[in-house]
Amino acid sequence: MTQVQVGIKKGRKFDQVLEGARKVFLRDGFEGASVDDIAREAGVSKATLYSYFPDKRLLFMAIATGECKRQADEALEFINQGDKPVREVLRYAGNRLIDYITSPLGLQTYRLCVAETDRFPALGQQFYDSGPLLVRSRMGDYLRKATERGELVIEDFDLAADQFAELCKADAYHGFICGALSDYPNERRARVIEGAIEMFLARYGARP
């Protein structure tokens, strides 16, 4: 097999396989998760599992991209609950971003992409499309609406969305990716997020 984008066939046990795989990957990580364990947890045969996902990488990325979409949908639901203050929305978005990048699934996904993208370019593209690009799109939509309401002054919404994400990652991202951090106390998280909000609003906040 030379391409990660080998077709994934869906069937009546597809969701069952995904749920079983999610439990095993979260428990054992990508390298530690065996196909036997996943099939056992999902209650299917290995033949059934392979009929849906011919490569373990495909299965892992299906879990990771599904989690990205789930979190993005939850964030959108929060934002759409009313005209929340910009600071509150940014604080929520920053916390959700840090939740993901410091989670076992988020860290394993990034490390897998870095390790395998040279051999399987579609792997990295799939995660980029369902992760960073999806976050940019959802955040950009919110920033556009806030600008239309006169709460922010932004011309390039994609750039502003990326900048806010990078500000929130300033302390945690590389520390967790490199294994130098394994814990992120609330006080440290709040310091970074509040700093990101202040800097973002200093640049893009509407002036009286």
Steps between C-alpha positions, in 0.01 A plus 500: 500500500655830393227754558315588817198615303398142418120503497317445826190288456210563735259236621263421784783440749702806399401710804554199724857469372562872554378491859710196585807652335451829683507324837813301414691793349423721799608225736808365319604767250562445130808281532362300793163429343487166321251405233406198711415722797299738285301220339435345842387831651277571201350149505589430136736270316834620369369435150209736563730765643735479201207516260428848637854617574778325306767686700520584871606853412171553317307385803696724736455803277126431475485517880716813517315689228165400647608641836609826335162537333314414821686768695452755221126428494477539878685830480264621228202405714642700792567805282151488348323505837471877482700818466766408752772755580808465281722431800278213609505340156877539467552356847284199415678448167841525663413245766363254245812534288728433795281208609561336164869572448586370848276191475647155432306475174612844382865430580496156339336638187763769457787261563358245256466765230857620552634144495305375201422794271812454286390145414125569508438864398122455508520430872626848583263662252203320652584621849581853383164525323299368795709667772672837444295592191172413669593704808596793274173477310277489810698771678512713188122482466459623856753781455320613185167521683659684795652746254163554333355578844771759555669308784824437310686665214645230274572484128672161469288255700707191422819670616334629818363152580844345452664769712265441792559125485876550502481741794311238703757231414794718605585318823349153482545375146871440467534398863249219458613397152860468620397316816636777724152561647248247620280725712349842439365663819195724471695807610758450224230437241303809605813716483561398140140527384438837665825627352393376157165678533661827608748496214235401245261775611781757509540432128143432390270640769263779393586840645228722653 
